Amino acid sequence: MAGIIKPMCIVLIAAVLAVAVAPRGEAAIGCSTVVSNLNPCLPYVTNKGPLGSCCSGVKSLYAAAQTTPDRQSVCNCLKSLASSYKDVDLNKAAELPGQCGVNIPYEISPSTDCSKYV
């Protein structure tokens, strides 16, 4: 299960970055919410399965992160998880927003400066 959380974080990073375009507010989205929403993406970003129901979680996370603090919280959670897991295909994680029909103005990457884009 722990091996699943890190790859999902990469997927969540993509979702968080997509949410970064929303208005400001107080952060109410924690890493547990990010992991919960992006858990279905883990097989895809680790090259162990299809995209499946991943987009539902990506879109839900995008819709939930409406404030700047929420978007930054999600982004930072994804960055932390992405750097923790070595079996995540960063290219697939970066492609998730596009695969799920969500547009974000930056690249999903462990080196993304969340404070700069959100």
N, C-alpha and C positions, 0 to 999 in steps of 0.2 A: 504494500500500500504506500509506503514511503517513497518508493521508486516511481510511483504514479503521480505523486503530488508535484514533483519538480518539473516533469515534462508538461504537466497541465499548467504550471505557472507560465511557461513559455507561451502557451496558447492564450493564457489570460493576459499576458503582456500585450498581445495583439488586440485583445478586446478592450483592455484599459486604455490603450492608446487611441482606440476608436472613440471611446467615451470622452476623451480629453477635450473634445470640441464643445462640450456642453457648458452651461452657465455656472457661476460660482455658488458655494454653499458650504455647510459643515460636513466633514467626512463621516459617513455612516456605513461605508462599505469596508469590511475587514478582509484579511486574507482568507479566512474560512469561507466567506461568501464567494470570493474569486475562485478558490479551489473547487467549491461545490458546483459552480456554474460551468467550469471548464473541464471537469473530470471526464466527460464523454470525449474530449479531444485528445486525451492521452494516447490512445492506441494510434491515432493518426500521426501525431507529432513525434512518435517514437518508431515509426515505420512498422507497426505491428497490427495495423488494421485500417479500415476505410474511415472517411470523414464522418460517416454515420450521422448521429444526432448532435454533433459538436456545435453546429451553427445555432441551434436553439439556445444553448448556453451563452455563446458569444453575443448573440443579439440581446438576450436578457441582461447580461452584464452591461452592455453598451447602453441600454435603456435605463438601467438603474443608476449609472454614474452620471448624474445631472449637474453636479457642482464641481468646481475646480478641486476642492479638497478630496472629493470622492475619486475623481480621475487620477489625481496624484497618488492617492492611497493604492488604487488598483495597479497603477504603473509601477510603483515601488515594490509592491508585492510580487508582481510578475518578474521584475528584474531580479529580485532576491531568489525566487524559485528557479529562474532560468540559469543563474550562475551556480546553483546547487546541484543541478542534474546534468550529467554528461551524455546521456543517451537521447537527448532531445535534438531533433533535426531543426536547427535554427531557421533554415530556409522555409520549411513547412510551417513553422510557427509564424514567421513573418508574412506568409501568404494567407494566413487564416482570415484576416479581415476581408480581403478581396474574394476569397472562396465563399465567404458567408454574406457578401453583399454589403459590407460595412466599409466606409471610406474614412481613413485617418490621414492627417497631414505629415506623418513622420514614419520612419522605419522602426519596426519592432526588433529590438536588439538589446542585449544585456548592457550595452554601453550608452543607451539612450538617456539623455538628461531629462527626466520627467518634469522638472521645474521649468524647463525651457519651452516645452511644447504644450503643456497643460495649464 
